[in-house]
Amino acid sequence: MATWDFLVIGGGIAGVSVAAELAPYGRTLVLEQESALGYHATGRSAAIVVPNYGAPPLRALTQASLPTLLEIEVEGHLLAHRKGSLMLELPGQEGVLQASLEDPDRQGRMHEVTLDEALQRVPILRREAIVRAGWEPDVWALDADGLLQWYRRRARAAGAEFRLNAKVTALERVGDVWQVTASGVTEQAVTVVNAAGAWADTLATRAGLRPLGLQPKRRTALTVPAPTGHDVQGWPAVIDLGETRYFKPDAGALMLSLAEETDSPPCDAWADDEDVATAVDRVQQIADLPVDRVISTWAGLRTFAPDRVPVVGWARDGEGFLWLAGHGGYGLQTAPAMAQLAASIVLGTAPPEALGIARVDATALSPGRLTPGPEPLRASA
């Protein structure tokens, strides 16, 4: 049986991007349990890049990823387009905008605007429903599938192979290799990269390793027709600072989200009708948006580590088993940096300079912070 150098489990943006980084250095195989890459969280993302969102380690990862995200062109078209974001302080949220304005990471990147200015940007907003508003210009809409396919092409050009409908049912460390069985076919590899998203803890348990306490959380989204008489394509994203709703342009329509986080088992998530109705109601509380029909609905799972910071690094209890999980909805905007850091750990090389400039701290992302024990072992060459 031939041995793969790197076997990546998971065909979302995390798995495909790390495969692109590893493939130039050894035989690489990506296993995806679904019939298409990016079927779950990657394909159901709001696909907006907000650099100043999330805990400090996430902000550092996003800053390190921005040069790549903003420079990628496919057939002459950039994958990221600046949209900006209106951040709304609503009744009951008083003080939140001021705290954001005083946040050292946001200073110079976000400023307060008058309600007149907010309504000029998004005319359907209800003035009486808004206390204060902030403007964050450095927010981008991202072509999620374009990014995924860009990484896939890079990986394949370097020799990586992809197998769909390949659900992993068994993993075992035998000697100095992992034996991985997926849909009845067993492969062996020196290094396994666990990029299985909502199934990452399940996969570790199947390998006989300790789970990290990752929790998938469902989030609902839907699209509705743009309000009559409005061209919404130039509108920014509109997000309330209490994170209870948001809406943004989406291919001539509007995408709405309840922005909820409902605990869920790993599954093919579906939108709940009550959540869809609640999302419409919440957006209508702040915007004059008649909704006579819903174009589409969906739900996705955003998987969080207990401290809401992603995980990348060797498992303490499994030689040659690398965690790349817990992205919590930030997978697209941190993909370049997370993939580069993961590859540097696997290869035993220094991370790219851009990660150091952005102050990406590998220790803060290591699974060791969640699983105390002896130092992990990298795979034997």
TADAZI-V235675 format. One line per field, one symbol per residue. ss: DSSP state (H for helix, E for strand, L for the rest). psi: psi as a letter, one per 30 degrees, with the letter a starting at -180 (. if undefined). A space follows every 10 residues. Layout:
BEGIN
ss = ???
psi = ???
END
This chain:
BEGIN
ss = LLEEEEEEEL LLHHHHHHHH HHHHHLLEEE ELLLLLLLLL LHHHLLLEEE LLLLLHHHHH HHHHHHHHHH HLEELLEELE EELLEEEEEE LLLLLHHHHH HHLLLLELLE EEELHHHHHH HLLLELHHHE EEEEEELLEE EELHHHHHHH HHHHHHHLLL EEELLLLEEE EEEELLEEEE EELLEEEEEE EEEELLHHHH HHHHHHLLLL LLLLEEEEEE EEEELLLLLL LHHHLLEEEE LLLLLEEEEE LLEEEEELLL LEELLLLLLL LLHHHHHHHH HHHHHHELLL LLLEEEEEEE EEEELLLLLL EEEELLLLLL EEEEELELLL HHHHHHHHHH HHHHHHHLLL LLHHHHHLLL LHHHHLHHHL LLLLLLLLLL L
psi = kkkkekjkjk gaeeeeeeee eeefglkkkk kkflflkgec eefglfhkjj ehklleeeee eeeffeeeef fkkjhgkkfk kkelkkjkkl kfgkfeeeee efkeffkffk lklleeeefe ejffkjeffk elklkjfikk kkjeeeeeee eeeeeefggk kkklhikkfk kkjjbglkkk kkhfkklkle kkjjhgbfge eeeeefgglk lfgkjkkkkk llklkkkkgk jfegllkjkk ffhfllllkj hfakkkkfhl jkkklkljkk kkeeeeeeee eeefffkiik jflkelllll kjkkleggkl kklkkfgjkg jkkiahfhfg eefgeeeeee eeeeeefhlk lleeeeefhk jeeffkffff ikalklklkk .
END
